[in-house]
Amino acid sequence: MNKDAIIKRLKSMEREKCEIMKMEIDFVRKFKKFLHMLNKMKKIINKKNHELSLYKNEVENLEHYIKELKEFVQAKDEDINKLQEQLEKLQIEEDEKHLITIDQIRSLKEITKTYINFEALPDHVQGTIVKETTEGDDEWHSFRISTAMHTEDEIQKILAELIEYQSPYKEQWDDLILGVLRESK
């Protein structure tokens, strides 16, 4: 080998060495960039994992809260159902009481010939009394008592005068009329 070939060969080796060094430097730079990106990704993943765990905790808390709300709503629904049942029972009792009162009124009307307008209650005690005269004719006496202007005792006295005091049904009329007045207060 001659001197020129050796120099050429050495220059070629030097160039290859420089290229290898450039490649090494480029590789190290890319590797550092890769490590930097990897660390950045790890930080992002850790942050996202932390956010995810917070979100999971929040979801668990919300599920627990929803469960408590469902139990509360269910308990309130049961309470409402019980109250509705009680209300229905009371309504049935009230309806039965009303029917009994209406039946008593009808019976008392027929027996005593005293007709009370219960729709005028509680503002007024209003009605008509039919009395037989000595000639056998019917005599009609209308009355209207303002409950705002009279006490319960005064109303009772007026009714006693209107409905014959000795009538065995006077107390029943008092109970019916004054009972309606008391309920409306």
Backbone as ProteinMPNN parsed JSONL, in Angstrom:
{"seq_chain_A": "MNKDAIIKRLKSMEREKCEIMKMEIDFVRKFKKFLHMLNKMKKIINKKNHELSLYKNEVENLEHYIKELKEFVQAKDEDINKLQEQLEKLQIEEDEKHLITIDQIRSLKEITKTYINFEALPDHVQGTIVKETTEGDDEWHSFRISTAMHTEDEIQKILAELIEYQSPYKEQWDDLILGVLRESK", "coords_chain_A": {"N_chain_A": [[0.831, -1.162, 0.0], [0.479, 2.077, -0.741], [1.538, 5.352, 0.163], [-0.341, 7.375, -0.4], [-2.698, 5.977, -0.597], [-2.913, 5.088, 1.991], [-3.192, 7.516, 3.379], [-5.528, 8.395, 2.261], [-7.131, 6.381, 3.138], [-6.968, 6.795, 5.923], [-8.087, 9.362, 6.111], [-10.619, 8.745, 5.275], [-11.376, 7.06, 7.348], [-11.253, 8.895, 9.426], [-13.313, 10.639, 8.687], [-15.46, 8.878, 8.82], [-15.338, 8.367, 11.528], [-15.994, 10.903, 12.497], [-18.557, 11.099, 11.499], [-19.719, 9.003, 12.905], [-19.459, 10.027, 15.488], [-21.079, 12.272, 15.237], [-23.461, 10.962, 14.822], [-23.636, 9.64, 17.269], [-23.849, 11.854, 18.998], [-26.209, 12.953, 18.024], [-27.867, 10.791, 18.564], [-27.699, 10.717, 21.399], [-28.8, 13.221, 22.0], [-31.402, 12.852, 20.956], [-32.128, 10.72, 22.585], [-32.091, 11.964, 25.106], [-34.123, 13.789, 24.679], [-36.182, 11.973, 24.319], [-36.219, 10.781, 26.901], [-36.901, 13.046, 28.385], [-39.468, 13.576, 27.33], [-40.652, 11.184, 28.079], [-40.578, 11.386, 30.9], [-42.203, 13.62, 31.14], [-44.596, 12.545, 30.154], [-45.018, 10.584, 32.11], [-45.478, 12.243, 34.321], [-47.833, 13.498, 33.46], [-49.492, 11.249, 33.247], [-49.476, 10.405, 35.936], [-50.712, 12.649, 37.067], [-53.201, 12.523, 35.778], [-54.041, 10.034, 36.737], [-54.29, 10.656, 39.43], [-56.323, 12.61, 39.261], [-58.284, 10.931, 38.251], [-58.621, 9.156, 40.403], [-59.628, 10.965, 42.276], [-61.984, 11.648, 40.964], [-63.222, 9.13, 40.944], [-63.607, 8.823, 43.707], [-65.363, 10.937, 44.112], [-67.506, 10.072, 42.551], [-68.183, 7.75, 43.967], [-68.967, 8.94, 46.377], [-71.154, 10.415, 45.435], [-72.786, 8.305, 44.563], [-73.277, 7.093, 47.012], [-74.634, 9.198, 48.251], [-76.838, 9.405, 46.526], [-77.978, 6.924, 47.023], [-78.708, 7.275, 49.72], [-80.541, 9.355, 49.342], [-82.479, 8.017, 47.813], [-83.362, 6.159, 49.701], [-84.404, 7.95, 51.56], [-86.426, 9.174, 50.018], [-87.987, 6.919, 49.531], [-88.782, 6.308, 52.151], [-90.255, 8.626, 52.698], [-92.226, 8.332, 50.736], [-93.498, 6.067, 51.729], [-94.44, 7.158, 54.115], [-96.172, 9.064, 53.04], [-97.971, 7.369, 51.747], [-99.056, 6.06, 53.983], [-100.229, 8.255, 55.249], [-102.074, 8.933, 53.265], [-103.687, 6.668, 53.333], [-104.691, 6.934, 55.931], [-106.022, 9.338, 55.574], [-107.916, 8.558, 53.678], [-109.353, 6.724, 55.249], [-110.304, 8.483, 57.213], [-111.828, 10.102, 55.55], [-113.744, 8.285, 54.684], [-114.933, 7.716, 57.15], [-115.877, 10.288, 57.71], [-117.639, 10.613, 55.566], [-119.464, 8.575, 56.173], [-120.383, 9.55, 58.619], [-121.532, 11.901, 57.704], [-123.554, 10.857, 56.077], [-125.093, 9.594, 58.027], [-125.841, 11.842, 59.481], [-127.334, 13.199, 57.516], [-129.374, 11.342, 57.186], [-130.495, 11.444, 59.749], [-131.34, 14.092, 59.71], [-133.25, 13.992, 57.647], [-135.11, 12.237, 58.789], [-135.816, 13.716, 61.103], [-136.887, 15.984, 59.889], [-139.194, 14.962, 58.702], [-140.584, 14.047, 60.941], [-140.773, 16.268, 62.717], [-141.549, 18.334, 61.132], [-139.885, 20.434, 60.542], [-137.734, 22.295, 58.661], [-134.469, 22.641, 57.794], [-132.05, 24.633, 56.22], [-129.168, 23.438, 55.422], [-127.12, 24.238, 53.828], [-126.842, 26.911, 54.2], [-125.514, 27.125, 56.55], [-122.261, 27.732, 57.881], [-122.836, 30.361, 58.269], [-125.454, 31.29, 58.607], [-128.382, 30.237, 60.396], [-130.947, 28.831, 58.944], [-134.291, 28.294, 57.912], [-137.504, 26.59, 57.768], [-140.53, 26.204, 59.562], [-143.237, 24.07, 59.853], [-146.388, 24.334, 61.113], [-149.285, 22.942, 62.482], [-152.452, 24.394, 62.399], [-155.294, 25.146, 64.513], [-157.438, 24.721, 62.926], [-156.64, 22.716, 61.282], [-155.123, 23.338, 59.14], [-151.947, 23.984, 57.519], [-149.382, 26.01, 58.781], [-146.844, 28.104, 57.807], [-143.671, 28.994, 59.0], [-140.994, 30.935, 58.512], [-137.49, 31.276, 59.206], [-134.406, 32.966, 59.984], [-131.292, 33.059, 61.258], [-128.557, 34.927, 62.112], [-125.361, 33.788, 62.541], [-123.133, 35.208, 63.157], [-123.962, 37.358, 64.618], [-124.979, 36.371, 66.94], [-124.493, 34.461, 69.932], [-123.603, 31.047, 70.681], [-125.279, 30.083, 72.696], [-127.403, 31.918, 72.544], [-128.366, 31.331, 69.991], [-129.22, 28.738, 70.469], [-131.304, 29.224, 72.288], [-133.07, 30.7, 70.672], [-133.665, 28.77, 68.762], [-134.936, 26.953, 70.431], [-137.247, 28.311, 71.028], [-138.38, 28.471, 68.496], [-138.579, 25.782, 67.568], [-140.756, 23.67, 69.05], [-140.476, 23.749, 72.492], [-141.019, 21.619, 74.162], [-140.774, 19.536, 72.504], [-139.675, 16.27, 71.831], [-137.615, 16.047, 70.102], [-136.059, 18.243, 70.048], [-133.478, 18.42, 71.197], [-132.025, 16.805, 69.481], [-132.14, 18.31, 67.124], [-130.747, 20.558, 68.017], [-128.229, 19.392, 68.512], [-127.511, 18.614, 65.898], [-127.545, 21.066, 64.392], [-125.971, 22.873, 65.941], [-123.717, 21.316, 66.122], [-122.756, 21.321, 63.484], [-122.141, 24.015, 63.334], [-120.091, 24.176, 65.237], [-118.142, 22.53, 64.094], [-117.416, 24.013, 61.89], [-115.942, 26.073, 62.86]], "CA_chain_A": [[0.0, 0.0, 0.0], [1.289, 3.267, -0.844], [1.3, 6.419, 1.119], [-1.587, 8.065, -0.765], [-3.832, 5.109, -0.265], [-3.014, 5.057, 3.449], [-3.728, 8.823, 3.788], [-6.917, 8.371, 1.849], [-7.821, 5.465, 4.043], [-7.026, 7.461, 7.227], [-9.07, 10.443, 5.99], [-11.926, 8.083, 5.221], [-11.648, 6.592, 8.707], [-11.51, 10.095, 10.229], [-14.651, 11.081, 8.299], [-16.406, 7.905, 9.388], [-15.326, 8.6, 12.973], [-16.764, 12.142, 12.719], [-19.97, 10.772, 11.263], [-20.162, 8.186, 14.042], [-19.584, 10.941, 16.631], [-22.293, 13.056, 14.989], [-24.588, 10.053, 15.059], [-23.72, 9.436, 18.724], [-24.365, 13.101, 19.583], [-27.618, 13.025, 17.615], [-28.561, 9.746, 19.317], [-27.766, 11.152, 22.802], [-29.766, 14.317, 22.039], [-32.727, 12.256, 20.778], [-32.416, 9.918, 23.771], [-32.437, 12.924, 26.167], [-35.456, 14.294, 24.349], [-37.092, 10.868, 24.618], [-36.334, 10.681, 28.363], [-37.658, 14.222, 28.823], [-40.868, 13.331, 26.96], [-41.116, 10.07, 28.91], [-40.84, 11.948, 32.231], [-43.377, 14.474, 30.998], [-45.749, 11.641, 30.032], [-45.233, 9.979, 33.43], [-46.115, 13.263, 35.157], [-49.219, 13.651, 32.986], [-50.216, 10.027, 33.636], [-49.683, 10.475, 37.389], [-51.723, 13.686, 37.313], [-54.493, 11.986, 35.333], [-54.421, 8.984, 37.692], [-54.751, 11.344, 40.639], [-57.641, 13.167, 38.935], [-59.202, 9.795, 38.123], [-58.953, 8.669, 41.749], [-60.531, 11.967, 42.863], [-63.27, 11.483, 40.279], [-63.823, 7.89, 41.466], [-64.09, 9.123, 45.064], [-66.548, 11.784, 43.985], [-68.584, 9.203, 42.051], [-68.6, 6.909, 45.096], [-69.722, 9.807, 47.296], [-72.447, 10.7, 44.801], [-73.584, 7.072, 44.614], [-73.716, 6.954, 48.403], [-75.637, 10.249, 48.467], [-78.037, 9.0, 45.773], [-78.575, 5.811, 47.766], [-79.378, 7.872, 50.883], [-81.717, 10.08, 48.845], [-83.494, 7.025, 47.437], [-83.93, 5.648, 50.952], [-85.212, 9.039, 52.116], [-87.633, 9.294, 49.187], [-88.805, 5.73, 49.782], [-89.394, 6.483, 53.472], [-91.29, 9.665, 52.569], [-93.333, 7.734, 49.978], [-94.232, 5.213, 52.665], [-95.176, 8.065, 55.005], [-97.279, 9.64, 52.267], [-98.973, 6.31, 51.562], [-99.75, 5.879, 55.263], [-101.095, 9.423, 55.445], [-103.191, 8.825, 52.327], [-104.59, 5.646, 53.871], [-105.392, 7.542, 57.061], [-106.934, 10.331, 55.014], [-109.036, 7.82, 53.089], [-110.167, 6.207, 56.358], [-111.012, 9.625, 57.795], [-112.837, 10.533, 54.584], [-114.833, 7.294, 54.755], [-115.636, 7.971, 58.412], [-116.589, 11.558, 57.55], [-118.773, 10.358, 54.667], [-120.46, 7.809, 56.935], [-120.965, 10.478, 59.59], [-122.383, 12.808, 56.932], [-124.756, 10.103, 55.681], [-125.909, 9.421, 59.24], [-126.42, 13.161, 59.765], [-128.382, 13.451, 56.522], [-130.501, 10.46, 57.516], [-131.135, 12.017, 60.937], [-132.043, 15.312, 59.287], [-134.449, 13.59, 56.906], [-136.081, 11.698, 59.76], [-136.306, 14.809, 61.943], [-137.743, 16.842, 59.064], [-140.498, 14.319, 58.539], [-141.283, 13.93, 62.226], [-141.044, 17.561, 63.363], [-141.97, 19.302, 60.115], [-138.953, 21.556, 60.611], [-136.826, 22.136, 57.524], [-133.286, 23.491, 57.967], [-131.182, 24.744, 55.044], [-127.807, 23.217, 55.925], [-126.169, 24.931, 52.952], [-126.67, 28.271, 54.727], [-124.583, 27.045, 57.679], [-122.286, 28.187, 59.261], [-123.103, 31.805, 58.357], [-126.827, 31.513, 59.078], [-129.283, 29.106, 60.644], [-132.082, 29.263, 58.136], [-135.205, 27.194, 57.647], [-138.952, 26.797, 57.833], [-141.251, 25.29, 60.453], [-144.643, 23.922, 59.459], [-147.195, 24.018, 62.303], [-150.717, 22.782, 62.182], [-153.334, 25.304, 63.13], [-156.447, 24.456, 65.11], [-158.368, 24.37, 61.854], [-156.083, 21.598, 60.525], [-154.292, 23.836, 58.038], [-150.516, 24.133, 57.831], [-148.904, 27.388, 58.847], [-145.4, 28.088, 57.551], [-142.915, 30.052, 59.679], [-139.583, 30.952, 58.071], [-136.569, 31.947, 60.133], [-133.004, 33.111, 59.543], [-130.527, 33.551, 62.406], [-127.161, 35.2, 61.753], [-124.463, 33.224, 63.564], [-122.122, 36.212, 63.504], [-124.541, 38.338, 65.533], [-125.499, 35.681, 68.126], [-123.643, 33.436, 70.523], [-124.166, 29.698, 70.567], [-126.404, 29.984, 73.643], [-128.529, 32.688, 71.996], [-128.918, 30.542, 68.878], [-129.927, 27.606, 71.073], [-132.562, 29.738, 72.853], [-133.96, 31.044, 69.557], [-134.149, 27.5, 68.193], [-135.868, 26.359, 71.399], [-138.528, 29.004, 70.864], [-138.947, 28.133, 67.189], [-138.986, 24.378, 67.637], [-141.478, 23.599, 70.327], [-139.532, 23.405, 73.551], [-141.34, 20.321, 74.726], [-140.582, 18.507, 71.484], [-138.622, 15.326, 72.21], [-136.572, 16.067, 69.072], [-135.365, 19.522, 70.132], [-132.052, 18.188, 71.458], [-131.415, 16.269, 68.264], [-131.942, 19.449, 66.222], [-129.646, 21.356, 68.577], [-126.968, 18.682, 68.261], [-127.191, 18.673, 64.468], [-127.259, 22.434, 63.945], [-124.822, 23.424, 66.668], [-122.555, 20.493, 65.75], [-122.243, 21.855, 62.219], [-121.531, 25.318, 63.636], [-118.826, 23.946, 65.954], [-117.173, 21.959, 63.147], [-116.976, 25.022, 60.92], [-115.071, 27.063, 63.526]], "C_chain_A": [[0.874, 1.223, 0.0], [0.769, 4.334, 0.102], [-0.028, 7.125, 0.829], [-2.809, 7.227, -0.373], [-4.035, 5.07, 1.243], [-3.63, 6.369, 3.935], [-5.216, 8.872, 3.444], [-7.73, 7.512, 2.812], [-7.974, 6.097, 5.412], [-8.062, 8.589, 7.205], [-10.483, 9.854, 5.982], [-12.326, 7.604, 6.616], [-11.984, 7.77, 9.617], [-12.919, 10.618, 9.952], [-15.714, 10.161, 8.909], [-16.501, 8.084, 10.9], [-16.144, 9.841, 13.301], [-18.256, 11.88, 12.53], [-20.537, 9.949, 12.419], [-20.36, 9.068, 15.265], [-20.835, 11.81, 16.486], [-23.524, 12.205, 15.283], [-24.769, 9.803, 16.559], [-24.321, 10.662, 19.402], [-25.858, 13.234, 19.272], [-28.448, 12.005, 18.407], [-28.748, 10.166, 20.779], [-28.802, 12.263, 22.944], [-31.201, 13.764, 21.915], [-33.125, 11.435, 22.002], [-32.814, 10.819, 24.947], [-33.849, 13.474, 25.944], [-36.511, 13.227, 24.666], [-37.313, 10.731, 26.125], [-37.142, 11.848, 28.924], [-39.157, 14.023, 28.539], [-41.466, 12.209, 27.819], [-41.447, 10.559, 30.317], [-42.084, 12.835, 32.213], [-44.648, 13.617, 30.935], [-46.065, 10.98, 31.382], [-45.93, 10.966, 34.361], [-47.579, 13.442, 34.763], [-50.057, 12.446, 33.407], [-50.485, 10.029, 35.134], [-50.76, 11.494, 37.744], [-53.107, 13.167, 36.938], [-54.974, 10.871, 36.261], [-54.944, 9.589, 38.991], [-56.142, 11.936, 40.416], [-58.686, 12.058, 38.836], [-59.591, 9.255, 39.497], [-59.874, 9.657, 42.47], [-61.93, 11.834, 42.265], [-63.988, 10.231, 40.791], [-64.374, 8.113, 42.874], [-65.361, 9.957, 45.014], [-67.746, 10.965, 43.504], [-69.098, 8.307, 43.175], [-69.421, 7.715, 46.098], [-71.1, 10.123, 46.736], [-73.352, 9.469, 44.823], [-74.123, 6.852, 46.022], [-74.823, 7.963, 48.709], [-76.945, 9.899, 47.757], [-78.746, 7.863, 46.496], [-79.33, 6.341, 48.984], [-80.636, 8.624, 50.461], [-82.837, 9.117, 48.462], [-84.165, 6.455, 48.683], [-84.84, 6.695, 51.586], [-86.524, 9.174, 51.355], [-88.559, 8.106, 49.427], [-89.51, 5.841, 51.136], [-90.51, 7.522, 53.407], [-92.484, 9.149, 51.773], [-94.179, 6.841, 50.879], [-95.051, 6.066, 53.632], [-96.387, 8.658, 54.295], [-98.373, 8.602, 52.065], [-99.759, 6.069, 52.845], [-100.712, 7.035, 55.514], [-102.295, 9.385, 54.506], [-104.2, 7.783, 52.805], [-105.387, 6.209, 55.045], [-106.413, 8.557, 56.572], [-108.152, 9.655, 54.397], [-109.957, 7.272, 54.179], [-110.983, 7.335, 56.984], [-112.113, 10.117, 56.861], [-114.027, 9.58, 54.606], [-115.644, 7.508, 56.028], [-116.467, 9.249, 58.311], [-117.809, 11.374, 56.655], [-119.877, 9.589, 55.39], [-121.17, 8.709, 57.943], [-121.931, 11.432, 58.889], [-123.676, 12.103, 56.515], [-125.692, 9.89, 56.873], [-126.601, 10.735, 59.582], [-127.555, 13.464, 58.797], [-129.61, 12.593, 56.811], [-131.247, 10.983, 58.744], [-131.934, 13.262, 60.565], [-133.339, 14.951, 58.576], [-135.524, 13.075, 57.858], [-136.681, 12.814, 60.609], [-137.214, 15.751, 61.157], [-139.144, 16.253, 58.976], [-141.287, 14.305, 59.848], [-141.699, 15.292, 62.762], [-141.574, 18.623, 62.411], [-141.168, 20.606, 60.248], [-137.902, 21.311, 59.535], [-135.692, 23.154, 57.651], [-132.479, 23.458, 56.664], [-129.728, 24.631, 55.528], [-126.747, 23.854, 55.028], [-125.92, 26.357, 53.44], [-125.714, 28.288, 55.915], [-123.165, 27.203, 57.162], [-122.623, 29.669, 59.399], [-124.474, 32.11, 58.955], [-127.479, 30.184, 59.416], [-130.596, 29.543, 60.006], [-132.988, 28.059, 57.888], [-136.654, 27.605, 57.749], [-139.546, 25.755, 58.767], [-142.704, 25.277, 59.987], [-145.409, 23.495, 60.709], [-148.648, 23.888, 61.868], [-151.513, 23.759, 63.031], [-154.485, 24.489, 63.702], [-157.461, 24.045, 64.058], [-157.85, 23.203, 61.023], [-155.261, 22.033, 59.33], [-152.836, 23.904, 58.499], [-150.14, 25.603, 57.781], [-147.375, 27.352, 58.744], [-144.738, 29.278, 58.236], [-141.44, 29.942, 59.24], [-138.738, 31.677, 59.11], [-135.167, 31.972, 59.524], [-132.254, 33.776, 60.695], [-129.075, 33.735, 61.955], [-126.256, 34.689, 62.874], [-123.39, 34.225, 63.984], [-122.644, 37.175, 64.562], [-125.041, 37.698, 66.833], [-124.474, 34.676, 68.632], [-124.329, 32.089, 70.355], [-125.373, 29.527, 71.492], [-127.627, 30.735, 73.125], [-129.19, 31.929, 70.849], [-129.734, 29.38, 69.423], [-131.274, 28.061, 71.643], [-133.562, 30.067, 71.748], [-134.535, 29.774, 68.936], [-135.161, 26.84, 69.122], [-137.234, 27.012, 71.283], [-139.198, 28.606, 69.551], [-139.452, 26.688, 67.157], [-139.626, 24.229, 69.012], [-140.565, 23.028, 71.394], [-139.794, 22.012, 74.104], [-141.093, 19.183, 73.725], [-139.452, 17.57, 71.904], [-137.444, 15.36, 71.225], [-135.744, 17.348, 69.095], [-133.863, 19.321, 70.319], [-131.349, 17.638, 70.221], [-131.164, 17.383, 67.247], [-130.78, 20.308, 66.722], [-128.297, 20.705, 68.266], [-126.554, 18.783, 66.794], [-126.756, 20.071, 64.048], [-126.021, 22.985, 64.629], [-123.556, 22.614, 66.392], [-121.925, 20.977, 64.458], [-121.555, 23.193, 62.462], [-120.173, 25.133, 64.306], [-117.752, 23.416, 64.994], [-116.623, 23.01, 62.201], [-116.038, 26.047, 61.541], [-113.647, 26.601, 63.531]], "O_chain_A": [[1.885, 1.313, 0.697], [-0.282, 4.208, 0.73], [-0.764, 7.438, 1.765], [-3.81, 7.746, 0.121], [-5.166, 5.025, 1.726], [-4.498, 6.351, 4.808], [-6.041, 9.329, 4.234], [-8.834, 7.861, 3.231], [-9.032, 5.949, 6.024], [-8.823, 8.756, 8.158], [-11.405, 10.391, 6.595], [-13.484, 7.733, 7.014], [-12.871, 7.678, 10.466], [-13.636, 10.997, 10.879], [-16.727, 10.619, 9.439], [-17.577, 7.972, 11.486], [-16.904, 9.844, 14.269], [-19.096, 12.366, 13.288], [-21.668, 10.158, 12.856], [-21.324, 8.884, 16.007], [-21.555, 12.057, 17.453], [-24.488, 12.659, 15.9], [-25.892, 9.759, 17.062], [-25.188, 10.541, 20.268], [-26.66, 13.58, 20.14], [-29.558, 12.292, 18.856], [-29.831, 9.993, 21.338], [-29.593, 12.261, 23.887], [-32.093, 14.155, 22.668], [-34.285, 11.436, 22.415], [-33.741, 10.503, 25.694], [-34.645, 13.605, 26.873], [-37.578, 13.526, 25.201], [-38.447, 10.583, 26.579], [-37.963, 11.669, 29.823], [-40.0, 14.27, 29.401], [-42.625, 12.274, 28.23], [-42.482, 10.189, 30.871], [-42.902, 12.81, 33.132], [-45.648, 13.927, 31.583], [-47.231, 10.834, 31.75], [-46.846, 10.599, 35.097], [-48.456, 13.527, 35.623], [-51.19, 12.598, 33.865], [-51.587, 9.695, 35.567], [-51.608, 11.248, 38.602], [-54.068, 13.346, 37.685], [-56.168, 10.767, 36.542], [-55.912, 9.101, 39.575], [-57.03, 11.793, 41.257], [-59.823, 12.221, 39.276], [-60.756, 8.934, 39.732], [-60.788, 9.25, 43.188], [-62.931, 11.9, 42.978], [-65.193, 10.252, 41.042], [-65.468, 7.652, 43.199], [-66.308, 9.724, 45.766], [-68.864, 11.142, 43.989], [-70.306, 8.122, 43.322], [-70.437, 7.242, 46.607], [-72.094, 10.104, 47.461], [-74.551, 9.583, 45.075], [-75.28, 6.472, 46.203], [-75.823, 7.628, 49.344], [-78.027, 10.073, 48.317], [-79.974, 7.841, 46.572], [-80.453, 5.915, 49.255], [-81.668, 8.547, 51.127], [-84.006, 9.371, 48.751], [-85.384, 6.287, 48.719], [-85.915, 6.37, 52.089], [-87.595, 9.276, 51.954], [-89.776, 8.27, 49.515], [-90.689, 5.51, 51.256], [-91.579, 7.329, 53.984], [-93.627, 9.48, 52.088], [-95.408, 6.851, 50.809], [-96.202, 5.748, 53.934], [-97.477, 8.746, 54.859], [-99.559, 8.907, 52.193], [-100.977, 5.893, 52.81], [-101.853, 6.834, 55.931], [-103.403, 9.757, 54.894], [-105.41, 7.982, 52.7], [-106.595, 5.996, 55.149], [-107.529, 8.629, 57.088], [-109.281, 10.115, 54.569], [-111.181, 7.339, 54.061], [-112.175, 7.186, 57.253], [-113.193, 10.502, 57.309], [-115.178, 10.013, 54.553], [-116.874, 7.488, 56.004], [-117.611, 9.295, 58.764], [-118.881, 11.906, 56.94], [-121.06, 9.896, 55.249], [-122.389, 8.645, 58.104], [-123.006, 11.735, 59.406], [-124.76, 12.683, 56.591], [-126.913, 9.991, 56.75], [-127.783, 10.757, 59.926], [-128.617, 13.933, 59.208], [-130.745, 13.057, 56.695], [-132.478, 10.969, 58.781], [-133.053, 13.464, 61.038], [-134.393, 15.522, 58.856], [-136.696, 13.434, 57.745], [-137.893, 12.865, 60.816], [-138.197, 16.259, 61.694], [-140.143, 16.951, 59.152], [-142.498, 14.522, 59.86], [-142.832, 15.468, 63.209], [-142.001, 19.694, 62.844], [-141.694, 21.707, 60.09], [-137.263, 20.26, 59.5], [-135.919, 24.363, 57.622], [-132.255, 22.395, 56.085], [-129.139, 25.611, 55.984], [-125.594, 23.99, 55.437], [-124.886, 26.945, 53.122], [-125.163, 29.335, 56.255], [-122.912, 26.804, 56.025], [-122.691, 30.186, 60.514], [-124.633, 33.066, 59.714], [-127.179, 29.151, 58.818], [-131.256, 30.479, 60.457], [-132.511, 26.943, 57.681], [-136.991, 28.788, 57.809], [-139.138, 24.594, 58.775], [-143.314, 26.322, 59.76], [-145.133, 22.448, 61.294], [-149.146, 24.623, 61.014], [-151.266, 23.919, 64.227], [-154.63, 23.301, 63.415], [-158.251, 23.126, 64.274], [-158.56, 22.735, 60.132], [-154.754, 21.194, 58.584], [-152.537, 23.885, 59.693], [-150.524, 26.336, 56.869], [-146.707, 26.652, 59.505], [-145.173, 30.419, 58.082], [-140.75, 28.976, 59.565], [-139.215, 32.577, 59.802], [-134.798, 31.144, 58.692], [-132.544, 34.915, 61.061], [-128.447, 32.792, 61.473], [-126.379, 35.116, 64.022], [-122.806, 34.092, 65.06], [-121.861, 37.746, 65.321], [-125.482, 38.409, 67.735], [-123.694, 34.117, 67.861], [-125.486, 32.01, 69.941], [-126.366, 28.902, 71.119], [-128.754, 30.254, 73.248], [-130.416, 31.886, 70.745], [-130.808, 29.07, 68.907], [-132.275, 27.36, 71.497], [-134.748, 29.757, 71.861], [-135.724, 29.702, 68.625], [-136.13, 26.237, 68.661], [-138.26, 26.347, 71.424], [-140.414, 28.427, 69.49], [-140.59, 26.415, 66.774], [-139.049, 24.641, 70.018], [-139.963, 21.968, 71.223], [-138.855, 21.308, 74.475], [-141.196, 18.008, 74.076], [-138.381, 18.035, 72.293], [-136.398, 14.767, 71.487], [-134.842, 17.529, 68.277], [-133.064, 19.988, 69.662], [-130.196, 17.98, 69.956], [-130.124, 17.411, 66.589], [-129.932, 20.732, 65.937], [-127.357, 21.364, 67.821], [-125.384, 19.011, 66.488], [-125.711, 20.236, 63.418], [-125.121, 23.505, 63.968], [-122.451, 23.155, 66.423], [-120.7, 21.039, 64.344], [-120.513, 23.477, 61.871], [-119.218, 25.841, 63.99], [-116.59, 23.813, 65.079], [-115.479, 22.907, 61.758], [-115.402, 26.815, 60.819], [-112.773, 27.3, 64.045]]}, "name": "protein", "num_of_chains": 1, "seq": "MNKDAIIKRLKSMEREKCEIMKMEIDFVRKFKKFLHMLNKMKKIINKKNHELSLYKNEVENLEHYIKELKEFVQAKDEDINKLQEQLEKLQIEEDEKHLITIDQIRSLKEITKTYINFEALPDHVQGTIVKETTEGDDEWHSFRISTAMHTEDEIQKILAELIEYQSPYKEQWDDLILGVLRESK"}
